């Protein structure tokens, strides 16, 4: 009987830890020849329509990046076919060497993806940008301060 209680307690502990661990999705796409000029499409399969999420754009770049900023369009297509598109600008700091750097830029904080299913995010630069080796999207559970 004691062994059964221990097994049940262990299973409950695993379930609590698994359910409370924050979900994080990071997807990166490499750009051909280190120039970002094409639309990059990312998929996020949402299983939780109540949790607040932070959405960020991440870029990996090298010393070949010389622009002051990167103007882009972000399109989101929801599982129920709603489409939202808006401009967004990345202010990427310059680096002094050729070693690649990675920067992440907040796009949305505490966003609620209110429909379960596949979300499509399309990131499109408004003009070709040299020196960007890959671009991606990061979706993670929001961390809010407890009051």
C-alpha positions as CSV (number, residue, x, y, z in Angstrom):
1,X,0.0,0.0,0.0
2,X,2.9,2.4,0.8
3,X,4.5,1.7,-2.5
4,X,1.3,2.6,-4.3
5,X,1.1,6.0,-2.4
6,X,4.7,6.7,-3.4
7,X,4.1,5.9,-7.0
8,X,0.9,8.1,-7.0
9,X,2.8,10.9,-5.3
10,X,5.7,10.6,-7.9
11,X,3.2,10.7,-10.8
12,X,1.4,13.8,-9.3
13,X,4.8,15.6,-8.9
14,X,5.7,14.9,-12.5
15,X,2.3,16.2,-13.7
16,X,2.6,19.4,-11.7
17,X,6.1,20.1,-12.9
18,X,5.2,19.3,-16.5
19,X,2.1,21.5,-16.4
20,X,3.8,24.4,-14.7
21,X,6.9,24.6,-16.9
22,X,6.8,27.5,-19.3
23,X,6.5,26.8,-23.0
24,X,9.0,28.4,-25.2
25,X,9.2,28.2,-29.0
26,X,12.3,29.4,-30.9
27,X,12.5,29.0,-34.6
28,X,15.3,30.4,-36.8
29,X,15.6,30.4,-40.6
30,X,18.9,31.0,-42.4
31,X,19.0,33.7,-45.1
32,X,20.7,32.8,-48.4
33,X,24.1,34.4,-48.8
34,X,23.8,36.5,-45.6
35,X,21.2,38.9,-47.2
36,X,17.7,39.0,-45.8
37,X,15.4,40.0,-48.6
38,X,12.6,37.4,-48.7
39,X,9.5,36.6,-46.5
40,X,10.3,34.1,-43.8
41,X,7.3,32.1,-42.6
42,X,7.0,30.6,-39.1
43,X,4.4,28.3,-37.6
44,X,3.3,28.1,-33.9
45,X,0.8,25.4,-32.8
46,X,-1.1,27.0,-29.9
47,X,-2.6,24.6,-27.4
48,X,-3.4,27.1,-24.7
49,X,-5.8,29.9,-25.5
50,X,-5.6,31.6,-22.0
51,X,-1.9,32.0,-21.2
52,X,-0.2,35.4,-21.9
53,X,2.8,35.1,-24.2
54,X,5.7,37.3,-25.1
55,X,6.5,37.4,-28.8
56,X,10.0,38.5,-30.0
57,X,12.0,38.7,-33.2
58,X,15.5,37.4,-33.2
59,X,18.3,38.0,-35.7
60,X,21.8,36.7,-36.1
61,X,24.1,39.0,-37.9
62,X,27.8,39.8,-38.5
63,X,30.1,42.7,-39.3
64,X,28.7,42.9,-42.8
65,X,25.5,44.5,-41.3
66,X,25.8,48.3,-41.9
67,X,22.2,49.5,-41.9
68,X,20.9,51.8,-39.2
69,X,17.7,49.9,-38.8
70,X,15.6,47.2,-40.5
71,X,12.1,48.1,-41.5
72,X,9.9,45.0,-41.8
73,X,6.3,43.9,-42.0
74,X,4.9,41.3,-39.6
75,X,1.8,39.4,-40.7
76,X,0.0,37.0,-38.4
77,X,-2.7,34.6,-39.6
78,X,-4.7,33.0,-36.9
79,X,-6.2,29.5,-37.0
80,X,-9.6,31.0,-37.8
81,X,-8.1,32.9,-40.8
82,X,-8.0,36.4,-39.3
83,X,-5.0,38.4,-40.8
84,X,-3.2,41.2,-39.0
85,X,-0.3,43.0,-40.7
86,X,1.8,45.9,-39.3
87,X,5.1,47.5,-39.8
88,X,7.9,46.9,-37.3
89,X,11.4,48.3,-37.1
90,X,14.5,46.6,-35.6
91,X,17.2,48.9,-34.3
92,X,20.2,46.5,-34.5
93,X,23.4,47.7,-32.8
94,X,26.6,47.5,-34.9
95,X,29.4,45.1,-34.0
96,X,33.1,45.7,-34.6
97,X,34.2,42.2,-35.6
98,X,33.1,39.5,-38.0
99,X,32.0,37.1,-35.3
100,X,28.2,36.7,-35.6
101,X,26.0,38.2,-32.9
102,X,22.4,37.5,-32.0
103,X,19.9,40.0,-30.8
104,X,16.3,39.6,-29.7
105,X,13.7,42.4,-30.0
106,X,10.3,42.4,-28.2
107,X,7.4,42.5,-30.6
108,X,4.5,41.9,-28.2
109,X,4.3,41.5,-24.4
110,X,1.5,39.6,-22.7
111,X,-0.3,38.7,-25.9
112,X,-3.1,36.2,-25.7
113,X,-3.4,33.8,-28.6
114,X,-7.1,33.3,-28.1
115,X,-7.7,30.5,-30.6
116,X,-6.2,27.0,-30.4
117,X,-4.5,25.8,-33.5
118,X,-1.8,26.9,-35.9
119,X,-0.7,30.5,-36.1
120,X,1.4,31.7,-39.1
121,X,3.8,34.5,-38.7
122,X,5.4,36.1,-41.8
123,X,8.4,38.4,-41.4
124,X,9.2,40.4,-44.5
125,X,11.9,43.1,-44.8
126,X,10.9,46.2,-46.7
127,X,14.2,46.1,-48.5
128,X,17.2,43.7,-48.7
129,X,19.5,43.8,-45.7
130,X,23.1,42.7,-46.0
131,X,24.8,41.0,-43.0
132,X,21.8,39.2,-41.5
133,X,22.5,35.5,-41.5
134,X,19.3,34.3,-39.9
135,X,16.0,35.6,-38.6
136,X,13.5,34.0,-36.3
137,X,10.7,34.3,-33.8
138,X,10.6,33.5,-30.1
139,X,7.2,32.8,-28.4
140,X,7.4,32.2,-24.6
141,X,5.1,32.4,-21.6
142,X,5.0,35.9,-20.1
143,X,6.5,36.4,-16.7
144,X,4.4,38.9,-14.8
145,X,5.3,40.2,-11.4
146,X,3.2,38.8,-8.6
147,X,1.2,41.4,-6.6
